[in-house]
């Protein structure tokens, strides 16, 4: 048994993130001190935006007036898929109550967050799908106020197709803001008077770092980095499809790795031979991004067995994991660490990115070991409650008093004592040895 690297990455994600920390820390401090004026200054300096921050309903109507019906229908289709999947997730969890003993009833109540901030990146691409992935999911969870931010694309502001997607998904407030200043504005409630309880959505390393530094003041979805894809492929896989799927995800950006894990050397070598030609055939923006990603971050690992492939895959813990191999049920049962799983060549990460239904905002940098991607659960608080009769509280109070005193916490014990004395006067009860010091 052996695991062999046919191609290793020359760079690591850590190489690309350290520079962001100081920049983001300074910007967040400036915005915390300067508020909306500081946000406007950063928007002007970084994005050249000096227009209104809040996009009014009338402005959205104007910007969307001439959108072709075809693309509207496509976005509506995708929004419906994402919303239906999110609603199914919501139905999978529910309020409950259970009587643990006579007179002792405890339960769970699922309460949506009141304000969600959804970030939609701008930049080399119009990230239409990111708009509805976050907003539609938050609304399916029952969040009353969803604030969306996206940076300007030219002098008109937010890309019109992103605006359409935000409206179709149900965004309540839209702001023309990108980058660190957008994350800070949502966290502090600037321009809206509604501080977000949670901020979600993908972004570059500066956006990811801003979310990380603000975590605690505000909730976040995942600790995110550049998009990742891995394909597990055996001798039954189609080398061209595998190569195309790897390149498709590497066009996200210069730091977006593509990883191939294969149990067949011939397949792996053919994929490696095809990838440079596929990249070269892309338009300039995608060619530049995918070329750098493959050169610096691409890896190819050859495994003798499928068990080794699982071991390698779980160690990578990739954001998007495709399996193009025989016996798909075996892989589904044995793989543990990933953001989202795509089984068989008939599906692909591109489907998940755009229109199949499950969310595409997923953990990266091996965070899938302990965290899942964006879902309605991220916007819900499973809050516990309890209620007791006097008789039902007796056993709980006695255990509480004795455990509290064993811990040395006399005040806790007396909170139980007083109820026992009131509800069961004259009873001979073992309350534990009072704390003396």
N, C-alpha and C positions, 0 to 999 in steps of 0.2 A: 504494500500500500504506500502511495506517495502523493504529495501535493506539490505541483510544480508551477512556478510563475513563468509563463511565456512572455508576458509584458508586465513591468512594474511601473507604478506612478513615480514621477520624478519630484512631485510636490505633494504636500499634505494640506488638508483644510486649515490646519493651524497656521500655515504660512500666510494665509490670506486674511485672517481675522484680527490679529493683534493690533494692526495699524488702526482699526476702526475704534478701538476702545477709548483712546484719549480724545479723539475727535468727537465722539458721541457724548462722552462725559462733559466736555466743555459746552456743547450745544444744549444739552439738557439743563445744565446749571444756568445758562444764559436765559433759556425760556422760562425756567422756574422763577427767575428774578424779574424778567422783563415782560412776561405774559404775551398778550396778543401782538404787541408792537414788535417783540423779538421774533415771533413766528413770522410776521410779515417781512421782516428784514431778511430772515433766512430764506423765505420763499423767493424774494426778489434776487438775492445773491446767488442761490443755487439753481433755481428754475426759471429765473427771469419773469416771475409772475408778480404783477402789481395790481391785478384786478380784484374783484370781490371774492371773498373766500367761500361764503355760502352760495351755492347754486340754487337759485329760486326755481319754483315750479314753472313759471313763465319762461325762464331761460332754457330749462330742459325741453319744454314744448317746442321752442324755436329751434333748438339744436337738432331735434329729432324729426322735424317736419318732413324732411326729404330723404329719410332713410329708406332704402329699398325693402319691399315687403319680404323678399326672399331671406335676407339676413335676419329680419325681425322674426320670421317663422322659425329659423334655425335656433336662434337664441331662446325663443319661447319653448321649443322642444327640449332644449338642454335644461332650462330652468325647471320645467315640469319634472324631468327625470331626477334632478337633484332634490327638489322639494319632496317628491314622493318617497325617495329613499330616506330622507331625513324624517319625514312623518312616520315611516315604518320604524325607524330607530326610536322615535319618541314613544310609539306604542309598545315598544319592547320593555320599557321601564314604567313603573306605575307607583302611585301612592299605595300604602298598605298599612294595616294595623294587625297586631297579634297579641293575644292575651298570654303572657308568659306564665302567670299563675293567677288563681282567682283574684280578681280585683286589681290586677296590674296589667294595664294595657299600654303598649308602646307602638310607635309607628313611624312612618316616613312620609313626608310631603315634598313633592318635587316642585320647587319654586324657580321660575326663570329669572335670570338676571334682568335688571331694569333697563340698563343701557349697555349696548354692545358697540364697539368701534371696529369697523371692518376696513382694513387697508388693502387697496388694489394697486399693485405696482404699475408705474409707467416707465418708459424707457425704450429699449430697442423694439419691443413688440406692444401691440394693444392687448392687454391681458383681460379680455372679455370674460373668460371663464372664471377667473379669480373673483370677479364681481359677484356672480351668482352663487359660487361655491360657499362663500362666507355669509352673504346677506340672506339667501334663501334658507340656509340652515339655521341661522339665528331666529328668523321669523317662524320657522317650523317649531322651534323650541318654545315659542311664545314670548320672545323678548319684545316689550312694548316699543322701545325706541332703538332703532339701528342707525348709527351714524357711519357713513362711508366716506373715505378720503381717497383721492387719486390725484397724482400730479398732472400738471398741464402738458398737453401735446400741442405746442405752438400757442399763438396768441388767443385762440378761442377757448382754451381751458381743457377740461377733461375730454378725452376722446369720445365722440358721439356714440360709438357702439358700446363703450363702457357705461356711458350714461343710460343707454337703453337697457342694458343688462341690469344695472342697479335699480332702475324703476321697475322692470319686470319682476325682479326678485323681492321688491318690497322695501327698499331703503327709505327711511323716513327723512333723513337729512343727508345732503351730499355736499362735500367741501372740496374745493380745488386746492389740495395740499398734497405734497409728496414728501418722502424721506423722513428723517428724524423729526422734523418739525410737525409732520402729520401725526406721528405716534404720540408726541408730547402734547399736542393740542387736544387729541381725543382723551388722553389720560387725565389732563387737567380740566377738561370741560371748556376749553377756550372757544369762543365764537358761538357756542351753543348753550352754555350754562348747564350742561349735562355731562359731568365727568363719567367716562366709561367705567363700567365694572370689569370689563374684559376687552382686550384689544387682540384681534386675530388677523391673519392674512400673511401671505408670503411677501418677501422683499429682499433687497440686497443686504450685504453684510452690515451696513450702517443701520438699516431698519431692524434687522435681527438683533443687533447689539443694543439698540434703543429699547426694544422690548425686554431684553434680558436685564438691562439696568433699571427699568421701571417696574419689573416684576416685584410684587409685594404691595406697591402703591396701587397697581392694577393687575388683574389676572391676564394671562396670555394663553394662547393655544398650545404652541410647541416652541422649544428652542430650535430655531430653524437655521439652515445654511443653504448653500447652493443645491439645486435639484440633483438627485442621484437616480441612476438606473442600474439594475443588475439583471442579467439573463442567465438562467440555468438551462443548458442545452445538452442533449445527448445526441447519439448518432441518428436519431429519427428526425432531428430538427432540420429546417430549411435554412441554410447558411445565409442566403440573401435576406430572408425575413429577419433573422437574428441581427444581422449587420444594420439593416434599415432601422430596426427598433432602437438599437443602441445609439445610432447617429441622431435619431429623432429627439431623444432626450438631451443629448449633448449640445444641441443648438440653443438650449436655455441660456448658456453663458460660458465664459472662459473657464470657470471653476467647477463646472458640472460634470462629475465623473461618469464614465460608462464602464461597467465591469462585466466580463464574461466569465462564467464558471462552467466548465464543460468536462464531460467524461469521455470525450472523443477528440483525439489530437487532430485528425484530419478536418473535422468540423471547425475546431478552434482556429487552425491555421488558415482555413478558407475565409472565415469571418475577418480575421486580422488582415488578410490580403484585400478584402472588399472595402473595408471601412475608408481608407484614404481616398479611393475613387468616388465613393458616395459623398464624402465631405467636399471633394473638389467640385462636384456637380451642383452643389447648393448655391443659392444666391449669396451675394457678398456678406451680408450681415450674419446669416446663419453659418456660412463657411468659416468666417473668422472665429465665431464662438465655438463651433464644434471642433474645428481644427486645434485650437488651443486646449480644449477640454480633453480631447483624445491624446494629444501629445504629452500633456503634463499630468493628467489624472487618470487616464485609461489604464485598465489592468485586465489581464487574461490569465486565468488560473485553470490548470489541468488537474483533474482528480481521477484516481483509479476507480473509485466506487461512488455510488450515489450517496452513501452515508458520509463520505468525505465531502461531497458537494454540499450537503446540508450543514456540516460543520463549518465549512468556509463561508457559506451564505449567512449563517447565523452570526458569525464573527463580523462580517461586513455590516449586517443589520441595515440593509439598503432601504431607502425611502420607497422606491418602486421596484418590486421584484416580479419578474416574468419567469414562468417555467414553460419551456418548450421541450418536453421530454415525455417519454412513455409513462403510463400509470400515474396520471395526475392526482388521483385520490391519495396515493401514497405520499406524494410531495405535500399535499395540503395537510395531511395528518402529521407529518414529521418536521416541517419548517416551523420555526417559532418566532424569529426576529425579523420584522419588516414593517414598513408603513402600510402598504397595500399590496395584495397578491393578485397576479394576473395569470390564470391557468390556461395553458394551451395557446397555440398560435392564432386561434380565432379571435382572441382579444389582445389588447395591447395597451401600454401606458397612455398612448395618445387618446384612446377612447376614454380612459379614466380622467385624463386631463380636461376633456372637453364636454362629454355628453352622456356617459353611460349611467351615471347616478351617484355612486360612492364618491366621497369628497376627495379632492386632490390636494388639500392642504395637510401635509403629512410630516412626521418627524424625520429629521436628517441627522447626520453625524452620530449614528448609532443610538439615538434617543428612542428608537423603537424597542429597545430592550425594556423600557419601563413606561413608555407613553404611547398612546394611540394618536391617530390623526384627528382632525377637526370633525366634530359630530354634534348632534343636538345635546349630548351629555355635557359638552364643554360649557354650554349656556344654561345648564340646569344645576341647581343646588339641592341635593337630596338631604333635606333637613329632617332631623329626628324630633319626635315629640313623645311625651308620656303623660299618663293620667292614672291615678290610683284611688281606690276606695280606702277608707281608714283601716279596715281589716286587711286589705291587700298589702298595705304599706308596712305591716308589722314585721314580716321576715326581712324585708329590704332594710328597714330602719335598724334592726338589730345587727345585721351584717355590716351595715355602714358604720354604726357606732364602734363596733369592735375593730374593724379594719382601720378606721381612722385613728383610733388610739394606738393600734399596733404601728402605725406610721408616725405617730407623734403629733397628730393633727387634732388637738382637743376641740378647737372651734367647730370643725366639721362634725365631730362626734356629737357635740351639743345641739347641732341642728337636727340630728336624729332624736336625741334625748327628749327634746321639748315636745315633739310630736307623740312619742311613746307615752310621755307623762300625761298629755292632754287626752289622747285617744283611749289609753288603757290604764286609768288611774288605779293605783294599788296593786298592780301586777308585779310579781317578783321576776325581774328581767335581768339577764346577764348582759351588761352594757360594756364590759371590758374594764381594764384597769385605767383609771384617769391618768392623764399625762401630768407629771410633776414638774418638769422643767422644759 
